[in-house]
């Protein structure tokens, strides 16, 4: 939806005022450890997605499960059990 420059400036001024007037409360804070755990879980999920994408690409390129298992630090059978169903769906 197109907006005028004045509407955009007015909205920016409103947001700036809300930011300047904001007073944090105790419920806004959380322990650093909780934040770090959340970040670690997100990083693990992203890493697992990267591995999955790489395994799909490796299989599409004809790389055998034995080699994939070696690169993942596991056996061919374990790699195929974990990622085989996803590779078959692609």
N, C-alpha and C positions, 0 to 999 in steps of 0.2 A: 504494500500500500504506500504510494508516494506521500511524502511529507515535506512540508516547506522547511526551509533553513531555520526559520524562526521557531517552528515546532521542535526541531532537533535541538536547538540551543536551549529552549525552555526545558526540555526533558533532561538535558545534560546538567543544567542548573539545579533542577529538582534532585537528581541523583547525587550531585556534589553536596547539596545541603543535607540530604539524608545521611551521607557518609560522615560529614563533619559533626552532625548532631548525635551520631550513634554512640551509645554508652553500653559497653559489653556487660553481660551478666555472668554469674557463675555457671549457668547452664551452657554458655557459649564455649567454655573451655573443656578440654579433655586431656587426659594424660599423654605425654609424649610417647610412651610405650604403646598405647593404643593406636596412635597415628602411625608409628613405625611398623606395627604388625599389619595394619591395613595396607600400607605401601608394599610390604614384603609379599603379602598374598596377591596383590595386583601384579607385581613383578613376576611372581611364579606363574600366574595365569597367562601373562603375555609370553613368557618363555616357553611354556607348554604349547601355546599356539604356534610359535615360531618353529618348534621342533616338529609339530604335526605338519605344517606347511612344507618343511624341508623333507620330511619323510615322503610325503605325497610326490614332491618334485623328484626325489631320488628314485622312487619306484617308477615314475613316468619315464625317467632317463634310463631305466633298465638296471639300476644298481641292485644287486641281490640282497636278500634279507641278511645273509651272513655278514656282509660289509656294513649294512645299516646297524645291525646289532653291535658290531665291533665299535663303530663310531659313537654309539650311545652307551657303550660300556656294559652291554648285556649280551645275551645270546640271541641268535637269529630267531629262535622260537619265541622268546619273550618279546622281542620287538614286533614280530608278526602278530602275536596275540594282542598286544596293546594297540597297534596302529593299523593292522590289516583290514579290519572292518571299515575303517574310514577311507583307506586307500581304495578299497573295492567300490565304495559309493561314489567316488569322484569320476 
